[in-house]
Amino acid sequence: MPEAIPKKNLILLTYRFYKEGFRSMTLGRTLWKIIFIKLLIMFGVLKIFFFQDFLESSFSTDEERAEYVLNQLTKPARQFK
């Protein structure tokens, strides 16, 4: 029967496992760089063009924004026939 590993030691072993794995990567480093660049483009650049701040541009005060959001959240759902 295997010995129980203390929780603190298990966390340390897991950390060392991933640390050594990332340290010895060659192709993986390039792939991770590509992933980070794609994420930067998706969330950084596209947000500017496609996700405009509707509430900021449509309402001048926080009270008006809060009232609009409350009305949108609490209005009854449309009934489909």
C-alpha positions as CSV (number, residue, x, y, z in Angstrom):
1,M,0.0,0.0,0.0
2,P,1.5,3.4,-1.0
3,E,2.4,5.9,1.6
4,A,0.2,9.0,2.0
5,I,2.0,12.1,0.8
6,P,1.5,15.2,3.1
7,K,-0.6,17.9,1.3
8,K,2.3,20.5,1.6
9,N,4.7,18.1,0.0
10,L,2.2,17.2,-2.8
11,I,1.9,20.9,-3.7
12,L,5.7,21.2,-3.8
13,L,6.1,18.1,-5.9
14,T,3.5,19.4,-8.3
15,Y,5.2,22.7,-8.6
16,R,8.6,21.1,-9.2
17,F,7.0,18.8,-11.9
18,Y,5.7,21.7,-13.9
19,K,8.7,23.9,-13.3
20,E,11.0,21.2,-14.8
21,G,8.6,20.5,-17.6
22,F,8.5,24.1,-18.7
23,R,12.3,24.5,-18.3
24,S,13.1,21.7,-20.7
25,M,10.6,22.8,-23.4
26,T,12.0,23.9,-26.8
27,L,9.1,23.8,-29.3
28,G,6.6,24.4,-26.5
29,R,8.1,27.8,-25.7
30,T,7.4,29.0,-29.2
31,L,3.9,27.6,-29.1
32,W,3.2,29.4,-25.8
33,K,4.5,32.6,-27.3
34,I,2.1,32.2,-30.2
35,I,-0.8,31.5,-27.8
36,F,-0.1,34.6,-25.8
37,I,0.1,36.8,-28.9
38,K,-3.2,35.4,-30.2
39,L,-4.8,36.1,-26.8
40,L,-3.4,39.6,-26.8
41,I,-4.9,40.2,-30.2
42,M,-8.3,38.7,-29.3
43,F,-8.8,40.5,-26.0
44,G,-6.7,43.6,-26.5
45,V,-7.1,44.7,-30.0
46,L,-10.6,43.3,-30.9
47,K,-12.1,44.7,-27.7
48,I,-11.3,48.2,-28.9
49,F,-13.2,47.8,-32.2
50,F,-16.0,45.4,-31.4
51,F,-16.9,46.0,-27.7
52,Q,-17.7,49.6,-27.4
53,D,-18.8,50.9,-24.0
54,F,-22.6,51.3,-24.7
55,L,-23.5,52.5,-21.2
56,E,-20.8,55.2,-21.1
57,S,-21.7,56.6,-24.5
58,S,-25.5,56.4,-24.0
59,F,-26.0,57.7,-20.5
60,S,-24.4,60.7,-18.7
61,T,-24.8,59.7,-15.1
62,D,-24.3,56.5,-13.0
63,E,-28.0,56.7,-11.9
64,E,-29.2,56.6,-15.5
65,R,-26.9,53.6,-16.2
66,A,-28.1,51.8,-13.1
67,E,-31.7,52.4,-14.0
68,Y,-31.2,51.1,-17.5
69,V,-29.5,48.0,-16.3
70,L,-32.2,47.3,-13.7
71,N,-34.9,47.8,-16.3
72,Q,-33.2,45.4,-18.7
73,L,-32.7,42.7,-16.0
74,T,-36.2,42.9,-14.6
75,K,-38.4,43.3,-17.7
76,P,-40.5,40.3,-18.4
77,A,-39.5,37.9,-21.1
78,R,-41.2,38.1,-24.5
79,Q,-43.9,35.5,-25.1
80,F,-43.5,33.6,-28.4
81,K,-46.7,32.5,-30.2
